[in-house]
Amino acid sequence: MNHNTPLPPASPRPLRHLAEVHRRVLTTAQLRSHGVSSTEMGQQCRAGGPWQQILPGVFLLHPGPPTSEERLHAVLMYAARESAPGVPAQPGADDPHRPVYEEAMITGLAALTLHGFTSAPPLLSLEKIDVLVPRLRRLRSAGCARIVRTHALPTPQQVTGVPIAPVPRALADAVSELADAGAVRRLLTEAVRAGHCEPASVVRALSQAKLLSRPHVVDAVDSLLAEGRAIAEDRLYRMVHEYGLPDPVWNVDLRLPGGPHLGGLDAYWPEQAVAVELDTRAPRQDEDALWSEYARKREHLERLGITVVHITPKKLRDSMEQQAAVVRTALMASGDREPAAYVVVLPR
């Protein structure tokens, strides 16, 4: 593979200053800025010639198949908004050789592969690379670039100089193209199990993409939520033991003696009347109704003198020590409160 194909002598600006991949993949505008005419581009791309046009207006400056990196940058160059006439990719301030791709980022399976998902296919095996752009951009899918539109672009993450969509958005875009229930389940499970994101953010992204009406997606989401809950419960056990909290009773139901059911709790300290409830709600259409049910239960228990500590899986993952301190403070403060009403504690 010849990465150093000389440009025609007319070129006033040599390409040596560019990073290696950006010497090999250039747009029509960039080539023109180096003094290469449309005629010369056509000659270089003739059958058996040293260059090839990989996408409309994007050239690969060597024969033979592109590498994964070249395909990614070619797709971004094709989709990025021109920030000035004829300049689709401005150099980054931190690295003058690295272009900044405006209003374009890799999403879908390619983004998940870049995020490190083992259940996503290798980049070279992907026939299409999804690229996310604003809804009003006038662009069509072409070659290996599949255009995905959105009302509001998320903030991209950078992986080896490539802007990629955050995991929840990339998952939603990948799932929208997948009919294989097993593949969908593997991707969603890995997202949570490998700590890329919490189930709630995945379900929110799938809901916004209107994918929760597809039976194979709903089945995968149900197992995802079960998986997420199991991981959160495991973290709660670890928090209690690693930070030396007294042992609670786990997974219990509370009732008033001879009276109504008060609700289930993940952990309860009867002597101190302190409860922990994991908030593993999935943000679906009934989120408001579910939240008001949580709030009603909490208010009822607090009227009975029971302190309820609400913990989200994300807080348990990111700030376990802080959550342990909150629970410890509630346990220590119990001596200063009026005694709680007597409740019956039953295994859930």
N, C-alpha and C positions, 0 to 999 in steps of 0.2 A: 504494500500500500504506500503510495507516494504522497507524503504530507507536504512536500515542498515544491509542488508544481509551480514553475515560475510564471508570474503574470506577464502579459505583453509589455514590451519596453515602454509603452506610452504611459504606464502607471506612474503618477507623480508622487504617490505616497506608498512606500513599501508596507507590507503587512506584518513585518517581523515584530512590531510592537504589540501585536495582539496575542492573547493567550492561545495556546495550541488549538483548542477546539474551535475558537473563533477565527482562526486562520483557515479552518477547513470548511466552515459553514458560514456563508455570507449572503446577504440580501442583494437584490438588484441595486437598491439605493447605496448600500455600502460599496459594492463593486464600482458603481459610477463615481463615488467619491474618491476612489483610487484610480480613476481615469480609464476604466474599462467600458467600452461602448457596448450597446445592445448587440451589434453585429459580432463583436469579439466574443461576447457571452455565448451567442448562438454557435459560433465556430468551435469554441471550447467544449460545448455540450453535444457536438455531432456524434453519431454512432462510432463507438471505439475511441472517442476523444477523452481528454484527461479530466473533464468535469462532468457533472450531471445536475439537472434541475430536480431537486427532491420534492419540492412543493412549489405552488405558484409564487414566483418572486424570491425563492430561496434556493441557493446553489450549494452543492457539495463539491469541494475542490479536489476531488480524487475519484478514480473509478472504483468499482466494487461496492459491496453493500456498506451502508452506514453503521457505525457503532451505536450502542444504546444512547450514549451521551450526545452523539451527533443528532440522532433522531429527536431527542428531547429538546435540544436547542433549536433545531429546525422548526419544530412545531411551535415553540414559543416565539421565534422570529416571525413566523407566518401570522400568528394571532396577536402579537403585541401591538398596541396603539402607537402610531408614529408620534413621538413627542415634539418633533420639528419636521418640516417637510424633508422627506427623503432620509430621515434618520430614525429607524424603528427601535434601535436599542442604544441608549446612552450609557457610557461607562459609569460604573459605580464609583462613588467618592472614595470608598475605602480601598478599592482595587480598580485602577483605571483600565484594566484589561477585562474586567467582568461587566457585561452589559446588565442594565436594569430593564426588565421587561414590564412595560406599563400596561395595566389592565389585562393581564393574562397570567394564568398559573396552571400547572399540571394538576389534574384531579383524577378521580376514578381509580382503576386498578394500578396504573403506573404510579400514581401518588402513594398508594398503599405500599407498593414495592419499595419506593424510596423511603417511606416511613419505617421500613424494616419488617413488614408483615411476611412471615414465612408461608402463609396460606395464599398469598397473591403470586401470580405467575412471574417468571423472569421477564425483564423488560424486552429482551429480544424476541420473546415468543408472542408479544402483543401485536396483533395486526393493526390496531388503532390505539392512538394515545389521546386521551381526553384532555381538552384544554378549556378552562373556565374563563369566560369573558362576560362583560356587562351585556344585559339583554338587548340594548339598542345598537350594539355594534353590528355593522353590515359585513358579515363574514359567513362563508359557507364551509362546511366540512370538505376536506380535500385530501387525497392521498392517505397518509397515515394519521392525519390530524382530524379528530372528531370534535367539533365545536359544541360546548355545553354552555347554556346561557343562564344568567342569574340576575335578579333584581338588584342585589347588593353583594359585591365581592367581599369575601372574608379577608382577614389579614393573612397573607401567605406566610408559610414557614420556609426558611432557606435550607436546602440540603445539597451540598456540593455545588453551590452557586445556582441551583435551580429552584425557583419559587414553586411551592406546592401547597395545595389546599389543606387546611387542618383535617385531622382524621375523621370527625363526624361528617363533614361535607364530602370528603373523598369517598367515604363508605356509601353515603346515599347515592352519589353519582355512579359508583361501581355496581351497587345493588340494582339500580334502575335498568341496567343492561343485562342482568343475570337472571336466567330462568331456572338454574340448577339450585334446588333447595339446599343440597349439601354444601355447595360452595358458599351460598349466602350465610348459612349457619356457621361455617368455619371462620369466615371473615368477622362476623359479629362477635363470636366467642373470643377470637384472638384479640379483638379490640379491647375487651374488658379484662380478659385473663392476663394479657401482657402489660396491662396498665396504661394503654394508650389513652383511654378516656373512660368516663363513667357511663353506665347504661342509659341514664337519663338524657345525656347529650346525644347519644346515638339515636334514641327513639325520637327525640325532638327533630333531628335532621331528617329522619325517615318520614316523620309526620309532615314536615314542611314540604318534602318532595312528593307528598301524596302517595306514598308507597305502602301505607298500612292497610290498604284495601286488598292487597295481593296475599292470598292464603299462605304461600310459602314464606313470605316475609313475616307475616303475623306469627307463624309457627316458630320461626327463628328468633323473633323478638321475645316470645314467651320463654324460650330456653335461655335467651340472653339475660332476661330479668331474673330468672331463677339462679343463673350463674352469678349475676351481680350481687344478689341477696346473700348467696352462700359465701362469697368473698368478703362482703361487708360484715357478716356475722363472725367469720373467722378473725377479721381484724379487731372486732369488738372483744372477742375472747383474749386476743393477744394484748390489747390495750389494758384490760383488767389485770392480767398476770404480769406483764412487763413493767407496769408502773405501780405495782404493789397495792392495788385497790382491794378492799375486802371482797370475798366471793359473793356475788348476788345469787338469786335464783333466776335461772335462765328460761326464756320463752314461756311466760305464764299468762293466764287470764285472771283478771280481777273481777270480783262481784261484791255487791253489798250483801250482807247476810240476809238470806231470804228475799233478796231484791234483784234488780236488773244487772245484766252483764255490763261491765264498765269498759271492756276492751282488752286487747292483747298487748303485751309489752315484751321487748327483747331481753331486758334485764331489770330486776327489781330487788331493792334492798329493803326488806320489810321493817327492820328496826328503825331505819332512818326515814322510811316512806319516800324513797327516791327511786325514780324510774328512768330508764333509757329507752328511747324509741328510735329505731333506724328509719330515716325517711328515704324509702326506696320507691317512691311514686314514679310511675312512668308518665311523662308529659304527653298524654293523649288528649282527645277531645274532652274527656270528663275530668280534666285536671282540677278545675275550680270546685266541682262537687266533692272530689276526693280530698282536696285541701280543707274545705269547710268541715268535712267529717273528722279529719285530724284535729282541727282547731276545737271542734265541739268536745271531742274526747279529752283533749288536754285541759280545757276549761273546767270540765266536770271533775276530773281528777284533782285539779288544783283547788277547786272549791272544797274538796274533801281533805285538803291539807297534804296532798301528795305532790312532790316536786317532779316535774317531767323535763328531762333533758333530751332535746331533739338533736340528733346527729345525722349528718348526711354522709354517704359513703365517701364522697370527695374529701370532706374534712377529716374523716378517719384515715384516709390515704395520705393526705398532704400535711396534716398537723395533729398526729396522734397524741403527742405529748400535751399539746394545748387542750385537746378534748378530755384527756385524763385529768388535767387540772380543773376543768369545769365540773366534772363529776365529783372529784375530791372535795371541791369547795361546797357543792350541794350537800354532800354527806356530812361535812363538818358543821354546816349551818343548821343542820336538822335539830340540834340541841337547843337552838335559840327560838324555834318555832313552837306554836301551839301543837299538841299531839294530833296526829291525823286521825280521821275516823277509822274505825275498825273495818277492814275489808278481808274477804276470803280470797286466798291465792290458790289457783288451780293450775295444773300443768296444761299447756296449750297443745 
